[in-house]
Amino acid sequence: MEDYCRTSSKSSWPELVGVKGEVAAEIIMRENGKVVAIIVKEGFEVTMDYRCDRVWLWVDHHGIVKYTPRIG
């Protein structure tokens, strides 16, 4: 990870697995104001570039977070 990506802020949220995506996005952006949380439905394709200002929130067809959200 590049130096500009290093942060003392939180970078992963395992406790949000099982939470509604919209709620999880609000929590993530409140806990780390340097990132934008983006909700993505499971199975959709996203860019694979690493971004230290982005968190993908992978949700199922019910809108529930399926995997640990983390910066990237």
C-alpha positions as YAML, in Angstrom:
chain: A
units: angstrom
residues:
- id: 1
  name: MET
  ca: [0.00, 0.00, 0.00]
- id: 2
  name: GLU
  ca: [1.30, 3.44, -0.90]
- id: 3
  name: ASP
  ca: [2.16, 5.94, 1.85]
- id: 4
  name: TYR
  ca: [-0.71, 8.22, 0.79]
- id: 5
  name: CYS
  ca: [-3.12, 5.37, 1.57]
- id: 6
  name: ARG
  ca: [-1.90, 4.81, 5.09]
- id: 7
  name: THR
  ca: [-4.39, 5.99, 7.64]
- id: 8
  name: SER
  ca: [-5.00, 5.76, 11.33]
- id: 9
  name: SER
  ca: [-8.72, 5.53, 10.55]
- id: 10
  name: LYS
  ca: [-10.60, 2.26, 10.41]
- id: 11
  name: SER
  ca: [-10.05, 0.24, 7.20]
- id: 12
  name: SER
  ca: [-12.31, -2.83, 7.55]
- id: 13
  name: TRP
  ca: [-15.71, -3.52, 9.11]
- id: 14
  name: PRO
  ca: [-16.30, -7.24, 9.80]
- id: 15
  name: GLU
  ca: [-19.09, -6.38, 12.22]
- id: 16
  name: LEU
  ca: [-21.21, -5.10, 9.31]
- id: 17
  name: VAL
  ca: [-21.66, -8.49, 7.65]
- id: 18
  name: GLY
  ca: [-25.37, -9.24, 7.90]
- id: 19
  name: VAL
  ca: [-26.40, -5.55, 8.10]
- id: 20
  name: LYS
  ca: [-28.50, -3.71, 5.48]
- id: 21
  name: GLY
  ca: [-26.20, -2.13, 2.88]
- id: 22
  name: GLU
  ca: [-27.55, 1.41, 3.34]
- id: 23
  name: VAL
  ca: [-27.02, 1.27, 7.09]
- id: 24
  name: ALA
  ca: [-23.52, -0.18, 6.65]
- id: 25
  name: ALA
  ca: [-22.59, 2.58, 4.17]
- id: 26
  name: GLU
  ca: [-23.62, 5.28, 6.65]
- id: 27
  name: ILE
  ca: [-21.60, 3.65, 9.45]
- id: 28
  name: ILE
  ca: [-18.49, 3.27, 7.29]
- id: 29
  name: MET
  ca: [-18.51, 6.87, 6.08]
- id: 30
  name: ARG
  ca: [-19.15, 8.13, 9.63]
- id: 31
  name: GLU
  ca: [-16.27, 6.07, 11.05]
- id: 32
  name: ASN
  ca: [-13.83, 6.96, 8.26]
- id: 33
  name: GLY
  ca: [-14.56, 10.29, 6.61]
- id: 34
  name: LYS
  ca: [-11.86, 9.66, 3.99]
- id: 35
  name: VAL
  ca: [-13.82, 6.95, 2.17]
- id: 36
  name: VAL
  ca: [-16.97, 6.56, 0.10]
- id: 37
  name: ALA
  ca: [-18.93, 3.35, 0.59]
- id: 38
  name: ILE
  ca: [-20.42, 1.97, -2.62]
- id: 39
  name: ILE
  ca: [-23.16, -0.67, -2.53]
- id: 40
  name: VAL
  ca: [-22.78, -3.38, -5.17]
- id: 41
  name: LYS
  ca: [-25.16, -6.28, -5.73]
- id: 42
  name: GLU
  ca: [-23.47, -9.67, -5.52]
- id: 43
  name: GLY
  ca: [-22.55, -10.90, -9.00]
- id: 44
  name: PHE
  ca: [-22.05, -7.45, -10.55]
- id: 45
  name: GLU
  ca: [-18.65, -6.51, -11.94]
- id: 46
  name: VAL
  ca: [-16.58, -3.64, -10.62]
- id: 47
  name: THR
  ca: [-13.24, -2.12, -11.49]
- id: 48
  name: MET
  ca: [-10.34, -3.98, -9.90]
- id: 49
  name: ASP
  ca: [-8.10, -0.98, -9.26]
- id: 50
  name: TYR
  ca: [-7.13, -0.31, -5.64]
- id: 51
  name: ARG
  ca: [-8.45, 2.94, -4.20]
- id: 52
  name: CYS
  ca: [-7.78, 3.99, -0.62]
- id: 53
  name: ASP
  ca: [-10.85, 6.25, -0.69]
- id: 54
  name: ARG
  ca: [-13.37, 3.53, -1.61]
- id: 55
  name: VAL
  ca: [-15.13, 0.64, 0.14]
- id: 56
  name: TRP
  ca: [-17.19, -1.85, -1.87]
- id: 57
  name: LEU
  ca: [-20.24, -3.12, 0.01]
- id: 58
  name: TRP
  ca: [-21.23, -6.45, -1.55]
- id: 59
  name: VAL
  ca: [-24.90, -7.15, -0.84]
- id: 60
  name: ASP
  ca: [-27.22, -10.05, -1.64]
- id: 61
  name: HIS
  ca: [-30.61, -9.79, -3.35]
- id: 62
  name: HIS
  ca: [-32.10, -8.69, 0.01]
- id: 63
  name: GLY
  ca: [-29.60, -5.81, 0.33]
- id: 64
  name: ILE
  ca: [-27.68, -7.49, 3.17]
- id: 65
  name: VAL
  ca: [-23.86, -7.17, 3.36]
- id: 66
  name: LYS
  ca: [-22.32, -10.56, 2.49]
- id: 67
  name: TYR
  ca: [-18.57, -10.00, 2.91]
- id: 68
  name: THR
  ca: [-16.37, -7.93, 5.19]
- id: 69
  name: PRO
  ca: [-16.25, -4.40, 3.80]
- id: 70
  name: ARG
  ca: [-12.68, -3.10, 3.50]
- id: 71
  name: ILE
  ca: [-10.86, -0.25, 1.84]
- id: 72
  name: GLY
  ca: [-9.79, -0.98, -1.69]
...
